Amino acid sequence: MPTLHLTKVAFACRDLDMLQRRVAARAVDGVIRVPTRMRPKRASELIGGRLYWIVKHRIIGGVEILRFDDREDGRIDIVCSAELVTVAPQPRRAHQGWRYLEEADAPSADGDASGVGELPPQLYGRLAALALV
């Protein structure tokens, strides 16, 4: 069965470096916890998938989803590995909460050796509109 992933906006995050620092700062014992209000209906399919972070309308990295834990306040923690894997940037509209992402639509986990991820967001948006990236 194909792996399922999630996408989530990294609110107030400007670039990959800031996302890496944020993940490192939230890491405790090699995991990070991402709180959410609702348990995904397809939670069992998400274990082993990735939580991909959207920064400036681009998916730029992801962390492996390890499990889902209930919290005392009724919310759910998405427990993920603290190892951020960079991916080739992929355009994605911002949204609230999280969204499912099928394996076929997931970005390449080979990283971004091209440097495209370092382009300023406006320039990247213009190049993407011209189908150049």
N, CA, C and O atoms as CSV, one atom per row, in Angstrom:
chain,resi,resn,atom,element,x,y,z
A,1,MET,N,N,0.847,-1.177,0.000
A,1,MET,CA,C,0.000,0.000,0.000
A,1,MET,C,C,0.894,1.243,0.000
A,1,MET,O,O,1.846,1.309,0.778
A,2,PRO,N,N,0.608,2.224,-0.854
A,2,PRO,CA,C,1.431,3.432,-0.924
A,2,PRO,C,C,1.381,4.212,0.392
A,2,PRO,O,O,0.386,4.195,1.116
A,3,THR,N,N,2.479,4.887,0.665
A,3,THR,CA,C,2.573,5.715,1.865
A,3,THR,C,C,1.811,7.010,1.640
A,3,THR,O,O,1.765,7.541,0.530
A,4,LEU,N,N,1.224,7.497,2.701
A,4,LEU,CA,C,0.499,8.749,2.663
A,4,LEU,C,C,1.286,9.773,3.467
A,4,LEU,O,O,1.937,9.419,4.449
A,5,HIS,N,N,1.235,11.018,3.070
A,5,HIS,CA,C,1.979,12.094,3.726
A,5,HIS,C,C,1.021,13.212,4.112
A,5,HIS,O,O,-0.149,13.207,3.727
A,6,LEU,N,N,1.529,14.165,4.874
A,6,LEU,CA,C,0.790,15.383,5.227
A,6,LEU,C,C,1.592,16.592,4.780
A,6,LEU,O,O,2.818,16.534,4.689
A,7,THR,N,N,0.896,17.692,4.499
A,7,THR,CA,C,1.561,18.977,4.294
A,7,THR,C,C,1.055,19.931,5.362
A,7,THR,O,O,-0.102,19.860,5.777
A,8,LYS,N,N,1.926,20.819,5.799
A,8,LYS,CA,C,1.579,21.811,6.823
A,8,LYS,C,C,2.415,23.062,6.576
A,8,LYS,O,O,3.593,22.975,6.230
A,9,VAL,N,N,1.800,24.211,6.754
A,9,VAL,CA,C,2.500,25.477,6.574
A,9,VAL,C,C,3.378,25.731,7.801
A,9,VAL,O,O,2.928,25.589,8.938
A,10,ALA,N,N,4.623,26.104,7.559
A,10,ALA,CA,C,5.540,26.502,8.629
A,10,ALA,C,C,5.309,27.998,8.848
A,10,ALA,O,O,5.975,28.836,8.240
A,11,PHE,N,N,4.373,28.313,9.710
A,11,PHE,CA,C,3.934,29.689,9.927
A,11,PHE,C,C,5.099,30.578,10.353
A,11,PHE,O,O,5.892,30.205,11.217
A,12,ALA,N,N,5.195,31.748,9.744
A,12,ALA,CA,C,6.206,32.770,10.042
A,12,ALA,C,C,7.628,32.277,9.815
A,12,ALA,O,O,8.567,32.791,10.424
A,13,CYS,N,N,7.793,31.303,8.960
A,13,CYS,CA,C,9.117,30.776,8.638
A,13,CYS,C,C,9.520,31.351,7.269
A,13,CYS,O,O,8.756,31.272,6.307
A,14,ARG,N,N,10.715,31.923,7.197
A,14,ARG,CA,C,11.132,32.620,5.978
A,14,ARG,C,C,11.880,31.752,4.984
A,14,ARG,O,O,11.764,31.962,3.777
A,15,ASP,N,N,12.654,30.770,5.470
A,15,ASP,CA,C,13.490,29.996,4.560
A,15,ASP,C,C,13.872,28.661,5.189
A,15,ASP,O,O,13.495,28.362,6.323
A,16,LEU,N,N,14.619,27.871,4.442
A,16,LEU,CA,C,15.026,26.546,4.896
A,16,LEU,C,C,15.868,26.625,6.168
A,16,LEU,O,O,15.688,25.816,7.079
A,17,ASP,N,N,16.771,27.578,6.237
A,17,ASP,CA,C,17.624,27.713,7.417
A,17,ASP,C,C,16.791,27.950,8.674
A,17,ASP,O,O,17.063,27.365,9.722
A,18,MET,N,N,15.789,28.799,8.569
A,18,MET,CA,C,14.924,29.079,9.715
A,18,MET,C,C,14.115,27.832,10.096
A,18,MET,O,O,13.921,27.560,11.281
A,19,LEU,N,N,13.647,27.078,9.102
A,19,LEU,CA,C,12.913,25.844,9.384
A,19,LEU,C,C,13.821,24.834,10.084
A,19,LEU,O,O,13.392,24.172,11.029
A,20,GLN,N,N,15.052,24.711,9.637
A,20,GLN,CA,C,15.993,23.790,10.289
A,20,GLN,C,C,16.229,24.180,11.741
A,20,GLN,O,O,16.255,23.317,12.619
A,21,ARG,N,N,16.400,25.468,11.999
A,21,ARG,CA,C,16.590,25.933,13.380
A,21,ARG,C,C,15.350,25.666,14.232
A,21,ARG,O,O,15.459,25.284,15.397
A,22,ARG,N,N,14.178,25.869,13.643
A,22,ARG,CA,C,12.927,25.644,14.370
A,22,ARG,C,C,12.771,24.168,14.747
A,22,ARG,O,O,12.414,23.850,15.881
A,23,VAL,N,N,13.035,23.281,13.809
A,23,VAL,CA,C,12.932,21.845,14.094
A,23,VAL,C,C,13.940,21.450,15.171
A,23,VAL,O,O,13.606,20.708,16.095
A,24,ALA,N,N,15.166,21.943,15.051
A,24,ALA,CA,C,16.200,21.620,16.046
A,24,ALA,C,C,15.809,22.135,17.434
A,24,ALA,O,O,16.053,21.457,18.432
A,25,ALA,N,N,15.210,23.317,17.507
A,25,ALA,CA,C,14.828,23.899,18.791
A,25,ALA,C,C,13.677,23.137,19.447
A,25,ALA,O,O,13.574,23.106,20.674
A,26,ARG,N,N,12.814,22.523,18.639
A,26,ARG,CA,C,11.665,21.791,19.181
A,26,ARG,C,C,11.987,20.335,19.483
A,26,ARG,O,O,11.165,19.633,20.072
A,27,ALA,N,N,13.155,19.878,19.094
A,27,ALA,CA,C,13.511,18.464,19.252
A,27,ALA,C,C,13.766,18.113,20.714
A,27,ALA,O,O,14.481,18.821,21.424
A,28,VAL,N,N,13.174,17.016,21.144
A,28,VAL,CA,C,13.403,16.455,22.477
A,28,VAL,C,C,13.539,14.949,22.288
A,28,VAL,O,O,12.618,14.292,21.804
A,29,ASP,N,N,14.691,14.407,22.672
A,29,ASP,CA,C,14.967,12.974,22.534
A,29,ASP,C,C,14.797,12.495,21.089
A,29,ASP,O,O,14.328,11.381,20.855
A,30,GLY,N,N,15.173,13.324,20.135
A,30,GLY,CA,C,15.150,12.930,18.725
A,30,GLY,C,C,13.798,13.003,18.047
A,30,GLY,O,O,13.657,12.547,16.913
A,31,VAL,N,N,12.793,13.567,18.716
A,31,VAL,CA,C,11.471,13.716,18.104
A,31,VAL,C,C,10.962,15.138,18.302
A,31,VAL,O,O,11.383,15.848,19.215
A,32,ILE,N,N,10.051,15.534,17.426
A,32,ILE,CA,C,9.332,16.784,17.607
A,32,ILE,C,C,7.847,16.450,17.670
A,32,ILE,O,O,7.395,15.455,17.102
A,33,ARG,N,N,7.113,17.283,18.356
A,33,ARG,CA,C,5.669,17.095,18.480
A,33,ARG,C,C,4.979,18.286,17.821
A,33,ARG,O,O,5.267,19.442,18.129
A,34,VAL,N,N,4.061,17.974,16.907
A,34,VAL,CA,C,3.310,19.012,16.203
A,34,VAL,C,C,1.854,18.869,16.636
A,34,VAL,O,O,1.195,17.900,16.260
A,35,PRO,N,N,1.340,19.820,17.422
A,35,PRO,CA,C,-0.039,19.705,17.911
A,35,PRO,C,C,-1.065,19.988,16.821
A,35,PRO,O,O,-0.843,20.821,15.943
A,36,THR,N,N,-2.182,19.290,16.890
A,36,THR,CA,C,-3.284,19.508,15.962
A,36,THR,C,C,-4.591,19.232,16.709
A,36,THR,O,O,-4.600,18.534,17.723
A,37,ARG,N,N,-5.675,19.777,16.207
A,37,ARG,CA,C,-6.954,19.616,16.899
A,37,ARG,C,C,-7.591,18.255,16.657
A,37,ARG,O,O,-8.247,17.713,17.547
A,38,MET,N,N,-7.408,17.702,15.477
A,38,MET,CA,C,-8.108,16.478,15.102
A,38,MET,C,C,-7.120,15.377,14.710
A,38,MET,O,O,-6.081,15.649,14.108
A,39,ARG,N,N,-7.452,14.141,15.054
A,39,ARG,CA,C,-6.669,12.995,14.601
A,39,ARG,C,C,-7.056,12.742,13.141
A,39,ARG,O,O,-8.243,12.664,12.822
A,40,PRO,N,N,-6.071,12.615,12.259
A,40,PRO,CA,C,-6.407,12.316,10.858
A,40,PRO,C,C,-7.173,11.001,10.764
A,40,PRO,O,O,-6.837,10.035,11.448
A,41,LYS,N,N,-8.199,10.963,9.921
A,41,LYS,CA,C,-8.976,9.741,9.733
A,41,LYS,C,C,-8.109,8.623,9.156
A,41,LYS,O,O,-8.366,7.443,9.397
A,42,ARG,N,N,-7.100,8.994,8.407
A,42,ARG,CA,C,-6.219,8.016,7.762
A,42,ARG,C,C,-4.884,7.906,8.512
A,42,ARG,O,O,-3.841,7.674,7.902
A,43,ALA,N,N,-4.928,8.074,9.829
A,43,ALA,CA,C,-3.713,8.108,10.652
A,43,ALA,C,C,-2.851,6.863,10.465
A,43,ALA,O,O,-1.626,6.971,10.412
A,44,SER,N,N,-3.462,5.689,10.364
A,44,SER,CA,C,-2.664,4.463,10.237
A,44,SER,C,C,-1.863,4.444,8.934
A,44,SER,O,O,-0.788,3.846,8.880
A,45,GLU,N,N,-2.368,5.084,7.898
A,45,GLU,CA,C,-1.650,5.149,6.617
A,45,GLU,C,C,-0.501,6.158,6.660
A,45,GLU,O,O,0.405,6.099,5.829
A,46,LEU,N,N,-0.534,7.076,7.616
A,46,LEU,CA,C,0.475,8.132,7.689
A,46,LEU,C,C,1.750,7.708,8.418
A,46,LEU,O,O,2.798,8.327,8.236
A,47,ILE,N,N,1.672,6.661,9.238
A,47,ILE,CA,C,2.846,6.200,9.976
A,47,ILE,C,C,3.904,5.750,8.970
A,47,ILE,O,O,3.642,4.896,8.123
A,48,GLY,N,N,5.094,6.329,9.070
A,48,GLY,CA,C,6.163,6.038,8.117
A,48,GLY,C,C,6.197,7.018,6.952
A,48,GLY,O,O,7.170,7.061,6.199
A,49,GLY,N,N,5.129,7.809,6.804
A,49,GLY,CA,C,5.112,8.850,5.780
A,49,GLY,C,C,5.838,10.082,6.301
A,49,GLY,O,O,6.518,10.020,7.325
A,50,ARG,N,N,5.697,11.185,5.608
A,50,ARG,CA,C,6.374,12.415,6.011
A,50,ARG,C,C,5.374,13.537,6.233
A,50,ARG,O,O,4.306,13.588,5.623
A,51,LEU,N,N,5.760,14.428,7.127
A,51,LEU,CA,C,5.071,15.698,7.293
A,51,LEU,C,C,5.926,16.710,6.542
A,51,LEU,O,O,7.015,17.068,6.989
A,52,TYR,N,N,5.424,17.168,5.396
A,52,TYR,CA,C,6.164,18.116,4.563
A,52,TYR,C,C,5.797,19.533,4.954
A,52,TYR,O,O,4.621,19.857,5.117
A,53,TRP,N,N,6.816,20.383,5.106
A,53,TRP,CA,C,6.627,21.766,5.512
A,53,TRP,C,C,6.576,22.683,4.295
A,53,TRP,O,O,7.405,22.586,3.389
A,54,ILE,N,N,5.588,23.575,4.291
A,54,ILE,CA,C,5.426,24.574,3.230
A,54,ILE,C,C,5.971,25.898,3.756
A,54,ILE,O,O,5.529,26.395,4.792
A,55,VAL,N,N,6.939,26.463,3.028
A,55,VAL,CA,C,7.528,27.755,3.365
A,55,VAL,C,C,7.455,28.628,2.115
A,55,VAL,O,O,7.969,28.262,1.058
A,56,LYS,N,N,6.820,29.767,2.248
A,56,LYS,CA,C,6.703,30.712,1.124
A,56,LYS,C,C,6.130,30.026,-0.118
A,56,LYS,O,O,6.657,30.181,-1.220
A,57,HIS,N,N,5.062,29.277,0.068
A,57,HIS,CA,C,4.327,28.610,-1.015
A,57,HIS,C,C,5.126,27.525,-1.735
A,57,HIS,O,O,4.882,27.230,-2.905
A,58,ARG,N,N,6.095,26.928,-1.007
A,58,ARG,CA,C,6.872,25.821,-1.567
A,58,ARG,C,C,7.083,24.763,-0.494
A,58,ARG,O,O,7.392,25.087,0.652
A,59,ILE,N,N,6.917,23.503,-0.865
A,59,ILE,CA,C,7.328,22.425,0.032
A,59,ILE,C,C,8.845,22.376,-0.061
A,59,ILE,O,O,9.400,22.254,-1.153
A,60,ILE,N,N,9.524,22.471,1.097
A,60,ILE,CA,C,10.987,22.490,1.045
A,60,ILE,C,C,11.650,21.411,1.892
A,60,ILE,O,O,12.848,21.166,1.749
A,61,GLY,N,N,10.890,20.765,2.770
A,61,GLY,CA,C,11.487,19.733,3.614
A,61,GLY,C,C,10.422,18.961,4.356
A,61,GLY,O,O,9.265,19.374,4.426
A,62,GLY,N,N,10.828,17.835,4.910
A,62,GLY,CA,C,9.869,17.020,5.637
A,62,GLY,C,C,10.526,16.216,6.741
A,62,GLY,O,O,11.739,16.009,6.755
A,63,VAL,N,N,9.698,15.773,7.658
A,63,VAL,CA,C,10.131,14.927,8.765
A,63,VAL,C,C,9.258,13.675,8.761
A,63,VAL,O,O,8.087,13.731,8.383
A,64,GLU,N,N,9.826,12.548,9.182
A,64,GLU,CA,C,9.087,11.294,9.185
A,64,GLU,C,C,8.064,11.277,10.320
A,64,GLU,O,O,8.368,11.664,11.448
A,65,ILE,N,N,6.853,10.826,10.011
A,65,ILE,CA,C,5.797,10.695,11.007
A,65,ILE,C,C,5.974,9.353,11.717
A,65,ILE,O,O,5.960,8.298,11.083
A,66,LEU,N,N,6.140,9.406,13.036
A,66,LEU,CA,C,6.378,8.195,13.822
A,66,LEU,C,C,5.098,7.638,14.441
A,66,LEU,O,O,4.875,6.427,14.437
A,67,ARG,N,N,4.255,8.531,14.974
A,67,ARG,CA,C,3.022,8.088,15.620
A,67,ARG,C,C,2.156,9.303,15.940
A,67,ARG,O,O,2.542,10.448,15.704
A,68,PHE,N,N,0.972,9.019,16.486
A,68,PHE,CA,C,0.058,10.060,16.941
A,68,PHE,C,C,-0.232,9.799,18.410
A,68,PHE,O,O,-0.603,8.685,18.780
A,69,ASP,N,N,-0.067,10.826,19.259
A,69,ASP,CA,C,-0.311,10.701,20.694
A,69,ASP,C,C,-1.458,11.618,21.105
A,69,ASP,O,O,-1.558,12.757,20.649
A,70,ASP,N,N,-2.321,11.098,21.978
A,70,ASP,CA,C,-3.383,11.918,22.557
A,70,ASP,C,C,-2.798,12.794,23.657
A,70,ASP,O,O,-1.905,12.371,24.391
A,71,ARG,N,N,-3.306,14.012,23.764
A,71,ARG,CA,C,-2.866,14.933,24.809
A,71,ARG,C,C,-3.960,15.075,25.854
A,71,ARG,O,O,-5.122,14.770,25.588
A,72,GLU,N,N,-3.594,15.529,27.022
A,72,GLU,CA,C,-4.570,15.703,28.098
A,72,GLU,C,C,-5.608,16.773,27.780
A,72,GLU,O,O,-6.731,16.712,28.280
A,73,ASP,N,N,-5.243,17.756,26.948
A,73,ASP,CA,C,-6.179,18.833,26.605
A,73,ASP,C,C,-7.127,18.473,25.465
A,73,ASP,O,O,-7.868,19.331,24.985
A,74,GLY,N,N,-7.111,17.195,25.019
A,74,GLY,CA,C,-8.011,16.755,23.960
A,74,GLY,C,C,-7.450,16.893,22.554
A,74,GLY,O,O,-8.067,16.443,21.589
A,75,ARG,N,N,-6.304,17.503,22.438
A,75,ARG,CA,C,-5.679,17.649,21.122
A,75,ARG,C,C,-4.830,16.419,20.825
A,75,ARG,O,O,-4.728,15.506,21.644
A,76,ILE,N,N,-4.231,16.411,19.657
A,76,ILE,CA,C,-3.405,15.293,19.204
A,76,ILE,C,C,-2.013,15.826,18.883
A,76,ILE,O,O,-1.881,16.911,18.317
A,77,ASP,N,N,-0.978,15.075,19.238
A,77,ASP,CA,C,0.387,15.395,18.828
A,77,ASP,C,C,0.774,14.492,17.667
A,77,ASP,O,O,0.657,13.270,17.754
A,78,ILE,N,N,1.231,15.097,16.585
A,78,ILE,CA,C,1.847,14.339,15.506
A,78,ILE,C,C,3.314,14.226,15.914
A,78,ILE,O,O,4.044,15.217,15.904
A,79,VAL,N,N,3.738,13.026,16.270
A,79,VAL,CA,C,5.101,12.813,16.741
A,79,VAL,C,C,5.952,12.442,15.532
A,79,VAL,O,O,5.682,11.461,14.839
A,80,CYS,N,N,6.990,13.250,15.292
A,80,CYS,CA,C,7.825,13.092,14.098
A,80,CYS,C,C,9.293,13.004,14.484
A,80,CYS,O,O,9.699,13.449,15.557
A,81,SER,N,N,10.070,12.429,13.597
A,81,SER,CA,C,11.518,12.413,13.755
A,81,SER,C,C,12.019,13.850,13.692
A,81,SER,O,O,11.446,14.677,12.984
A,82,ALA,N,N,13.073,14.147,14.419
A,82,ALA,CA,C,13.630,15.500,14.410
A,82,ALA,C,C,14.618,15.698,13.265
A,82,ALA,O,O,15.266,16.742,13.182
A,83,GLU,N,N,14.737,14.718,12.391
A,83,GLU,CA,C,15.658,14.818,11.253
A,83,GLU,C,C,14.914,15.391,10.045
A,83,GLU,O,O,14.104,14.708,9.419
A,84,LEU,N,N,15.203,16.651,9.732
A,84,LEU,CA,C,14.568,17.320,8.600
A,84,LEU,C,C,15.281,16.926,7.314
A,84,LEU,O,O,16.496,17.084,7.188
A,85,VAL,N,N,14.511,16.413,6.363
A,85,VAL,CA,C,15.052,16.021,5.059
A,85,VAL,C,C,14.636,17.079,4.053
A,85,VAL,O,O,13.444,17.325,3.865
A,86,THR,N,N,15.618,17.712,3.399
A,86,THR,CA,C,15.290,18.719,2.391
A,86,THR,C,C,14.887,18.022,1.101
A,86,THR,O,O,15.379,16.941,0.778
A,87,VAL,N,N,13.992,18.659,0.378
A,87,VAL,CA,C,13.493,18.104,-0.880
A,87,VAL,C,C,13.569,19.178,-1.956
A,87,VAL,O,O,13.688,20.367,-1.659
A,88,ALA,N,N,13.500,18.746,-3.197
A,88,ALA,CA,C,13.430,19.710,-4.295
A,88,ALA,C,C,12.159,20.522,-4.103
A,88,ALA,O,O,11.089,19.941,-3.918
A,89,PRO,N,N,12.242,21.842,-4.142
A,89,PRO,CA,C,11.053,22.672,-3.885
A,89,PRO,C,C,9.920,22.327,-4.837
A,89,PRO,O,O,10.129,22.058,-6.020
A,90,GLN,N,N,8.726,22.343,-4.287
A,90,GLN,CA,C,7.529,22.039,-5.071
A,90,GLN,C,C,6.472,23.082,-4.723
A,90,GLN,O,O,6.149,23.255,-3.548
A,91,PRO,N,N,5.929,23.777,-5.712
A,91,PRO,CA,C,4.925,24.802,-5.418
A,91,PRO,C,C,3.720,24.202,-4.694
A,91,PRO,O,O,3.273,23.100,-5.013
A,92,ARG,N,N,3.210,24.938,-3.725
A,92,ARG,CA,C,2.041,24.471,-2.972
A,92,ARG,C,C,1.352,25.675,-2.363
A,92,ARG,O,O,2.007,26.530,-1.768
A,93,ARG,N,N,0.062,25.750,-2.502
A,93,ARG,CA,C,-0.686,26.855,-1.894
A,93,ARG,C,C,-0.717,26.697,-0.378
A,93,ARG,O,O,-0.730,25.584,0.148
A,94,ALA,N,N,-0.728,27.812,0.296
A,94,ALA,CA,C,-0.842,27.795,1.757
A,94,ALA,C,C,-2.258,27.339,2.133
A,94,ALA,O,O,-3.205,27.537,1.371
A,95,HIS,N,N,-2.387,26.739,3.296
A,95,HIS,CA,C,-3.677,26.285,3.796
A,95,HIS,C,C,-3.630,26.267,5.314
A,95,HIS,O,O,-2.560,26.373,5.913
A,96,GLN,N,N,-4.780,26.135,5.923
A,96,GLN,CA,C,-4.832,26.030,7.380
A,96,GLN,C,C,-4.767,24.560,7.766
A,96,GLN,O,O,-5.253,23.694,7.039
A,97,GLY,N,N,-4.170,24.293,8.900
A,97,GLY,CA,C,-4.098,22.914,9.365
A,97,GLY,C,C,-3.162,22.087,8.507
A,97,GLY,O,O,-2.106,22.569,8.097
A,98,TRP,N,N,-3.538,20.845,8.230
A,98,TRP,CA,C,-2.731,19.963,7.412
A,98,TRP,C,C,-3.595,19.409,6.283
A,98,TRP,O,O,-4.824,19.446,6.353
A,99,ARG,N,N,-2.950,18.903,5.257
A,99,ARG,CA,C,-3.634,18.274,4.124
A,99,ARG,C,C,-2.905,16.980,3.789
A,99,ARG,O,O,-1.693,16.865,3.970
A,100,TYR,N,N,-3.668,16.011,3.300
A,100,TYR,CA,C,-3.070,14.757,2.842
A,100,TYR,C,C,-2.300,14.989,1.549
A,100,TYR,O,O,-2.643,15.864,0.753
A,101,LEU,N,N,-1.258,14.194,1.355
A,101,LEU,CA,C,-0.464,14.237,0.131
A,101,LEU,C,C,-0.151,12.792,-0.249
A,101,LEU,O,O,0.522,12.076,0.493
A,102,GLU,N,N,-0.640,12.378,-1.397
A,102,GLU,CA,C,-0.408,11.011,-1.869
A,102,GLU,C,C,1.053,10.831,-2.269
A,102,GLU,O,O,1.725,11.796,-2.634
A,103,GLU,N,N,1.536,9.611,-2.201
A,103,GLU,CA,C,2.931,9.286,-2.536
A,103,GLU,C,C,3.295,9.769,-3.945
A,103,GLU,O,O,4.397,10.275,-4.161
A,104,ALA,N,N,2.385,9.616,-4.892
A,104,ALA,CA,C,2.669,10.012,-6.279
A,104,ALA,C,C,2.900,11.519,-6.420
A,104,ALA,O,O,3.582,11.959,-7.346
A,105,ASP,N,N,2.336,12.304,-5.507
A,105,ASP,CA,C,2.459,13.763,-5.567
A,105,ASP,C,C,3.551,14.310,-4.655
A,105,ASP,O,O,3.804,15.514,-4.642
A,106,ALA,N,N,4.198,13.434,-3.896
A,106,ALA,CA,C,5.211,13.867,-2.934
A,106,ALA,C,C,6.478,14.316,-3.654
A,106,ALA,O,O,6.821,13.773,-4.704
A,107,PRO,N,N,7.175,15.305,-3.096
A,107,PRO,CA,C,8.427,15.767,-3.709
A,107,PRO,C,C,9.534,14.729,-3.562
A,107,PRO,O,O,9.467,13.843,-2.709
A,108,SER,N,N,10.532,14.853,-4.394
A,108,SER,CA,C,11.674,13.954,-4.364
A,108,SER,C,C,12.447,14.129,-3.072
A,108,SER,O,O,12.710,15.255,-2.650
A,109,ALA,N,N,12.814,13.022,-2.443
A,109,ALA,CA,C,13.574,13.084,-1.190
A,109,ALA,C,C,15.074,13.124,-1.448
A,109,ALA,O,O,15.863,12.925,-0.524
A,110,ASP,N,N,15.480,13.377,-2.687
A,110,ASP,CA,C,16.896,13.411,-3.044
A,110,ASP,C,C,17.570,14.701,-2.613
A,110,ASP,O,O,18.770,14.870,-2.828
A,111,GLY,N,N,16.833,15.599,-2.017
A,111,GLY,CA,C,17.413,16.876,-1.618
A,111,GLY,C,C,17.336,17.869,-2.762
A,111,GLY,O,O,16.716,17.603,-3.791
A,112,ASP,N,N,17.968,19.008,-2.574
A,112,ASP,CA,C,17.924,20.075,-3.569
A,112,ASP,C,C,19.335,20.528,-3.884
A,112,ASP,O,O,19.774,21.579,-3.419
A,113,ALA,N,N,20.041,19.742,-4.669
A,113,ALA,CA,C,21.408,20.098,-5.040
A,113,ALA,C,C,21.446,21.207,-6.088
A,113,ALA,O,O,22.504,21.777,-6.354
A,114,SER,N,N,20.285,21.515,-6.687
A,114,SER,CA,C,20.244,22.516,-7.754
A,114,SER,C,C,20.357,23.941,-7.234
A,114,SER,O,O,20.750,24.837,-7.981
A,115,GLY,N,N,20.022,24.169,-5.973
A,115,GLY,CA,C,20.040,25.516,-5.428
A,115,GLY,C,C,18.751,26.275,-5.664
A,115,GLY,O,O,18.632,27.427,-5.249
A,116,VAL,N,N,17.776,25.651,-6.325
A,116,VAL,CA,C,16.509,26.314,-6.609
A,116,VAL,C,C,15.804,26.708,-5.314
A,116,VAL,O,O,15.117,27.728,-5.275
A,117,GLY,N,N,15.962,25.928,-4.273
A,117,GLY,CA,C,15.326,26.229,-2.995
A,117,GLY,C,C,15.827,27.497,-2.351
A,117,GLY,O,O,15.166,28.045,-1.468
A,118,GLU,N,N,16.983,27.976,-2.775
A,118,GLU,CA,C,17.559,29.190,-2.202
A,118,GLU,C,C,17.115,30.449,-2.934
A,118,GLU,O,O,17.441,31.556,-2.506
A,119,LEU,N,N,16.373,30.298,-4.039
A,119,LEU,CA,C,15.906,31.471,-4.775
A,119,LEU,C,C,14.927,32.281,-3.927
A,119,LEU,O,O,14.171,31.704,-3.146
A,120,PRO,N,N,14.929,33.587,-4.067
A,120,PRO,CA,C,13.928,34.400,-3.372
A,120,PRO,C,C,12.528,33.981,-3.821
A,120,PRO,O,O,12.330,33.653,-4.991
A,121,PRO,N,N,11.552,33.987,-2.906
A,121,PRO,CA,C,10.212,33.507,-3.236
A,121,PRO,C,C,9.576,34.176,-4.452
A,121,PRO,O,O,8.926,33.499,-5.249
A,122,GLN,N,N,9.747,35.489,-4.612
A,122,GLN,CA,C,9.146,36.170,-5.760
A,122,GLN,C,C,9.768,35.688,-7.065
A,122,GLN,O,O,9.052,35.450,-8.038
A,123,LEU,N,N,11.090,35.543,-7.099
A,123,LEU,CA,C,11.763,35.069,-8.295
A,123,LEU,C,C,11.349,33.636,-8.601
A,123,LEU,O,O,11.086,33.292,-9.753
A,124,TYR,N,N,11.293,32.801,-7.567
A,124,TYR,CA,C,10.882,31.416,-7.766
A,124,TYR,C,C,9.456,31.362,-8.342
A,124,TYR,O,O,9.175,30.579,-9.249
A,125,GLY,N,N,8.565,32.202,-7.802
A,125,GLY,CA,C,7.183,32.235,-8.285
A,125,GLY,C,C,7.101,32.633,-9.755
A,125,GLY,O,O,6.313,32.066,-10.512
A,126,ARG,N,N,7.903,33.594,-10.156
A,126,ARG,CA,C,7.900,34.014,-11.555
A,126,ARG,C,C,8.457,32.928,-12.468
A,126,ARG,O,O,7.914,32.666,-13.541
A,127,LEU,N,N,9.545,32.300,-12.032
A,127,LEU,CA,C,10.125,31.200,-12.836
A,127,LEU,C,C,9.155,30.021,-12.933
A,127,LEU,O,O,9.041,29.388,-13.983
A,128,ALA,N,N,8.461,29.733,-11.834
A,128,ALA,CA,C,7.483,28.636,-11.846
A,128,ALA,C,C,6.325,28.956,-12.785
A,128,ALA,O,O,5.836,28.068,-13.483
A,129,ALA,N,N,5.877,30.217,-12.813
A,129,ALA,CA,C,4.798,30.620,-13.709
A,129,ALA,C,C,5.189,30.449,-15.175
A,129,ALA,O,O,4.340,30.199,-16.031
A,130,LEU,N,N,6.477,30.588,-15.449
A,130,LEU,CA,C,6.984,30.408,-16.819
A,130,LEU,C,C,7.382,28.958,-17.091
A,130,LEU,O,O,7.907,28.642,-18.159
A,131,ALA,N,N,7.130,28.081,-16.118
A,131,ALA,CA,C,7.461,26.653,-16.211
A,131,ALA,C,C,8.950,26.430,-16.389
A,131,ALA,O,O,9.354,25.515,-17.106
A,132,LEU,N,N,9.774,27.249,-15.751
A,132,LEU,CA,C,11.223,27.125,-15.842
A,132,LEU,C,C,11.807,26.394,-14.648
A,132,LEU,O,O,12.972,25.997,-14.689
A,133,VAL,N,N,11.046,26.206,-13.600
A,133,VAL,CA,C,11.478,25.410,-12.431
A,133,VAL,C,C,10.408,24.417,-12.069
A,133,VAL,O,O,10.572,23.653,-11.117
